[in-house]
Amino acid sequence: MRPTRTALTLVATAALAPALLLTGPAFAAGPAASSAVAVATATDPAGSSVDEMSDDDVRVAIMRIIADPNTGKAVYAAAQKAMDGTIEDQRYFLETGRRTAQAEDDRVAIARILASADPKSDRAVIREANEALDANTPETLRAFLETGHRLARAEDDRVRIARILADPTISDALRAAAEDAVDGTPEELRYFLEVGQYEVDG
């Protein structure tokens, strides 16, 4: 297992700042919850293919990846290596190398999810995470982090709420709140378990 991702240094960010100021709008940062940026496609923000990008645009795109605080360790290392190489190396990174490196970061992120999962109460998360790792393609790894984890956690959360409802000693107010929550969105399920149930009986 590779070590966890380390933070970018201020020196590296400062060194990149002048180049970033000369470009158009930066790539939007990916969701922090996934701990990894979205898998790269062979396009720039405007939708042009890498083949259509100028050499300067290619370098700027890679520098943005390096400067993004959500960039994973493997992607960061591959981007730095590309910047130390030729323009062909840099184009290869945007077209292919980043996707491969992102898959490595995604495997680490999924392994962390598994390490923190409770075998008794996180069965769906464990099942879906293992299926993603077994499939072991960049697409399945990313799909789990972007959508599969959220849906699997919701499945586990519904089981937790069903167990609350199965308790005959709970108050009428808590039962009503649990019944409302159990058919809700993943976010509503999570909110009930983390906050709502305590507000009802508080």
N, C-alpha and C positions, 0 to 999 in steps of 0.2 A: 504494500500500500504506500503510495507516495505521501510525503508529509503534507500537512495542511498549508493552504495558501498564505503567503506572507504579504503584508501591506506594501504598496508602492512607496518608495522613499520620496521625500520632498525634493531631493536633488533631481531625481529623474523627472518629476512633474515640472519643476522649474525649467529644466533643460528643454522640455517639449513646448513650453508655453509660447515662445515666439512663433514657432511654426503654426501652432493652433490658431493664433490670432490672425494669421494671414488667410485662413480658410473660411468657408461658409459655415453654416450652423453645424455644430457637432452632432454625432450620433446620439440619439436618446439613450440614456442609461437603462439597462435592463432591470427587471424587478429584483429588489434586494432579497426577497424571500428565497429565491432559488440559489443564491450564492454563486451564480454563474451567469454570464451574458448569453444571449440567444445565439444559437448556432449560426455561423456566418454563411452567407450566400455569396455567390460570385458577382455581386453587384455593389455599386456605391449607393449613397443615400438617394441619388436622383434616379436610380433604376438602371443606370448604364452598366453593361457588362465590364468585367475587368479588362478585356481586350480593348474596349473603347476608352478606357481611362488613360490619361496622360501619365508619364512617369511620376510627375510631382503629385498628382492626385492619388496614385497608388501609395506613395510614401506617406502622404498626409493621412490616408485611411488607416494605415498601420500605426502611425503615431497616435491616432485617436484611440485605437484599441489598447495600446500600451498605457495611455493616460487614464483610461476608464477604470475607476476604482473597483468595478464589478468584474473585471477581467480575471479569470482564473490563472493559477500558477502555470499550467502547461501552455495555455494560449499566450500568456505573457512571455514565457521563455521562447516559444516558437516565433513570436513577433519580433523579439529582440534579435534572435538569430537571423531572421529574414532581413532586418535592417542592417545587419553587419555584412550581408551578402550582396549579390548583384540584383539588378532590377528584375531579372528572371526569377531569382529566388523570392523576391517580394511579391511578384505576381502569382507565383505558385502558392505562396502562403495564403493570399486572399482567395484563390480559386479552390484549393484543396487542403493545404496544411492547417489552416485554422479549424476546419471541420474536424480533422483528425485529433488535433490538440483539445478541442472543445469536448470531444467524446471522452478523453482522458479526464478532464476536469469534472465532467458529469458523473463518471464512474466514482470518483472520489466523493462527490456530493451525495450520491445515493448510498455509498458505504457509510457515510456519517449519519444519514437518516436511519439506516438499519441499526447502527451501533446505539442510537438513542431510543429505538423503539422498544416498547414493552411487549414481550411475547404473548402476554395474557390479554392485553386490551388493544393492541395495534396489529391485529392479524391481517386485515386487508392491506394495510400499508406494507407489511413485511412480504405478503404474497406478491403484490404488484411490483415492489422494488426488486425482488428476486427474479421475477419474470423479465423485467427490463434488463437486469444484469445478464441473465441467461441468453436473451436475444442478442445483446451486446452489439447493437448497431447504433451509430450516432443518432438516428431518427428515434429509435425506441427509448434510448436513454434520455434524450431531450423531451420526448413526449411525456415520460413519467414525471420529470421535474416541472414541466409547464402545466400539465393538466392531471396526469394520473395520480400524483401524490395528493392533490387537493380532493379528488373524488374518492380515493381510497380512505383518506382520513375521515371524510364525511360518512362513509360506510361504517367505519369504526365508531364514530361519534353517535350514529343512530343506535348502534348496539348499546353504547353506554347509557343513552337516554332511555332506551327500552328497559334496561335494568333498573333505572330509577323508577320508571312507571310500574315495574313489577313489585316494587316494595309497597306492601299494604299500609305501612305506617307513615308514609309521607303526607304532608298537609294537602288540603284541597287546592290551595293556591299554587303549591309546587306542582301538583299533578296537572293542573290546567296549563301552567306555563310549559311544562315538559311536553304535553300533548300539542301545544301550538308549535313548539320548536322542532319536534321530531320529523315533521314533513317540510321543514324549511330548507333554505339554501345551505351549502357547506359553511358559509360564514355565520349564518344564524345558528346552526348547530354548535359551532365552536364558541360563539358568544355565550350561548346558554350554559355550556359546560364550564366555561372559564369565569363568567361574570353573572349571568342571569339567574341561575339557580340560587346563588347566594343573596342576590337582591330580594328575591321572593321571600325567603325565610329569614332574611336579615332583620 
